[in-house]
Amino acid sequence: MRRHKQRQRIKAELDAELRQLARTITYADRLGGFGHLTALLIDSADEEAKHLETVRSRLLTVADIIPLDAPILIAATQYQGDHDFSPPRS
């Protein structure tokens, strides 16, 4: 989703810049080919979002969802101590 938002932002910025350039007669006729580029950005972001949704749906059909209630969190803490687990480093 982050990449989708990033591409939407880039497209909006690019569209704004192209509109500014199109106001100049010198550049207006040279900008025709850039429309497909901005559409490509959105299309690729949409395709990634669809792929993510497909993967998410597949995971939900095969995954076991465990509740994060007190007994589960207590067990997780116990396993962390028993097996010397540590939180991941960022």
C-alpha positions in Angstrom: 0.0 0.0 0.0 2.9 2.3 0.7 4.1 2.0 -2.8 0.6 2.5 -4.2 0.3 5.8 -2.3 3.8 6.8 -3.4 3.0 6.2 -7.0 -0.3 8.2 -6.7 1.7 11.1 -5.2 4.3 10.9 -8.0 1.5 10.8 -10.6 -0.2 13.8 -9.1 3.1 15.8 -8.9 4.0 14.8 -12.5 0.5 15.7 -13.8 0.9 19.1 -12.1 4.3 19.7 -13.7 3.0 18.6 -17.1 0.0 20.9 -16.9 2.4 23.8 -16.1 4.6 22.9 -19.1 1.6 22.5 -21.3 0.7 26.1 -20.7 3.8 27.0 -22.8 3.3 26.6 -26.5 6.9 25.5 -27.0 6.3 22.4 -24.8 2.6 21.7 -25.4 3.1 19.7 -28.5 6.0 17.6 -27.0 4.0 16.5 -24.0 1.6 14.1 -25.8 3.7 11.0 -25.0 3.7 11.6 -21.2 0.1 10.8 -20.6 0.7 7.1 -21.0 3.5 7.3 -18.4 1.3 8.7 -15.7 -1.4 6.1 -16.5 1.3 3.4 -16.3 2.2 4.5 -12.7 -1.4 4.2 -11.6 -2.0 0.9 -13.5 1.1 -0.7 -11.9 0.0 0.5 -8.4 -3.5 -0.9 -9.0 -2.0 -4.2 -10.2 0.1 -4.4 -7.0 -2.9 -3.7 -4.9 -4.9 -6.4 -6.6 -2.0 -8.8 -6.1 -1.8 -8.0 -2.4 -5.6 -8.6 -2.1 -5.2 -12.0 -3.9 -2.4 -13.0 -1.5 -4.3 -11.8 1.5 -7.4 -13.8 0.5 -5.3 -16.9 -0.1 -3.7 -16.5 3.3 -7.1 -16.1 5.0 -8.3 -19.4 3.5 -5.4 -21.4 4.9 -4.3 -19.6 8.0 -5.4 -20.3 11.6 -6.2 -17.1 13.4 -5.3 -17.2 17.0 -6.7 -14.7 19.5 -4.3 -12.3 21.2 -5.9 -12.7 24.6 -4.1 -13.0 28.0 -3.4 -16.7 27.9 -1.8 -16.5 24.5 0.4 -13.5 25.5 1.4 -15.2 28.7 2.4 -18.3 26.7 4.4 -16.2 24.3 6.3 -14.5 27.1 7.0 -17.9 28.6 8.3 -19.3 25.2 10.4 -16.1 24.8 12.1 -16.8 28.1 12.4 -20.6 27.7 14.0 -20.3 24.2 16.0 -17.1 24.6 14.0 -15.3 21.9 14.5 -11.6 21.5 12.6 -9.0 19.6 13.8 -8.3 16.0 16.2 -5.4 15.6 15.1 -2.6 13.4 
